[in-house]
Amino acid sequence: MIRFIPKLLAIATLMALALAHPFEGSGGFVEGEVDFEPNDATPVAGVPTVAWIEHIRVGGLPINPKDCFCTLLFFQGRVSPTAQPDAVVRLQLNPRTGRMEGVVIFPKPGPYFLVMQGRPLPGKQMPAFMMQSIIQILPR
């Protein structure tokens, strides 16, 4: 029984992280926030959902999301350098809202590992970065 306690604690920690919304990810010296519409609701499987960047800080310095070529990769299950993401969103500027956003459809409910990759747009000055977090997707 004692050997299962670390596994139970890890699962409980992951579930607590997965239920937090809007989530904030941290990849060491990178921090940021990605929100989902409508009204920061938890995404639902099979339903188109708008994802957008609220803020990014690299090394404590704010990054303008409009200077970033940002991609959101969503993995359900194991993440490795050879794993294919279950969903990919390349964020673009929405002139109506002024936000960097994109639409994602999650294929199945459950926890997803989110990796946000960013690099500067041509002519912009910012460091490339990677941020990760866990999100929970609800069943339809």
N, C-alpha and C positions, 0 to 999 in steps of 0.2 A: 504494500500500500504506500509506503514512504517513497518509493521510487517514482510513483505517479504524481506526487505533489508538485514537483517542478513543471511537469507538463500541464497540469491543471492551472497553475499560476500563469503560465505563458498563454494559455488559451483565454483565461479570464482577462488578462491584460490586453490581448489583441481584440477581444470583443468590446472592451471599454473604449479602446481607440477607434474601433469601427463605428461606434454609435455617436461619436462626437461630430457635430456639424454646426457651422461650417468648419471644416478641418483646417488645421494649420500644419504644414509639413516642415521638417527641418532636416537638412542634409549636412550637418556640421555647421559651416559658416553661412549657409544659405537658409533663409526663412521666407515664407510667403503664405498666401492664402488663395485658394481656388474655391469659388462659390458655384452653386447650381441653382437654376431657376426652375420653377417660379418660387420666389420668396424664400430662398435658401432651403427649400424642401428637400428631403432625402430622395435621391433619384429612384425611379421604378424601372424594373427590367422591361425591355421591349418598347419603352416610351421615349421618343426623342426628348433630350434634355439639353438645355443650354448650359455650358460650362464657361466660366470667365475668371480671369485673374483679377484679384482685388489689389494685391500688392506683392512686391518682391524686394528683398534686401539681400545683398551679397556682401559679406564682410562688414556688415553694419551700414553700408551705403544703400540708399534707395535706388531702385532701378525703375525707369519708366517702362511699363509693359508695352508701350507703343514702339519702343526701340528694340524689342525682342522678337526674334523668330522663335516662338515657343510651340512645343509639341507636347500633348498629354498622351501618355501610353498607359493603358489599363490592362492589368494582368489578373486573371482569376486562377489561383493555384500557384504553382511553382514559378519563380522568376529566375532566369539564368541568362547568360549572354546569348544563348541560342534560342530561347523561348520566343514565340511569336505573341504579340499582344492580342487580347480579345477585342480591343477597341482602340482606335487612334484618332486624335483630334489635332489638327493643325489650326492654331488660333489665328484669327484675322481681326482687323479693326472693323467694328460695326459702326458706321457713321451715324446711325440713329442714336445709339447709346454712348458712343465714345469709348467703348470697352474693347479689349482684346477677348474674343469669345469664339466658340465653335459649338456644334451640335454633336452629341454622342448618343448612341443607342446601346445600352448594356444588354448583351444577349441573355444573361441569366441572373437571377437574384443571388445574393450572398456577398461575402467580402471580396474586395478588389484591391490590389496593390497599385497605387498610382505613382508613376514616374513622370515628372515634368522636366523636360530638357529645354534649355534656352541658350541661344547664341545671338550675337548682335546682328541686326539688319545691316546691309551695306551702308557704309558711311557713319554708322553709330558706334559710340564707344561704351562698351560694357563687357564684363568678363562672362565667358560661357559658364553655365552652371547646370546642376542637376539637383532636383528636390524630390523627395519621396514621402508617401503617406499611405494610410489605409482608409478606405471608405466602405460603407455598407450600402448595398443596393436592395431595395424592397421587392417582393414578388408583385406581380401584376394583379 
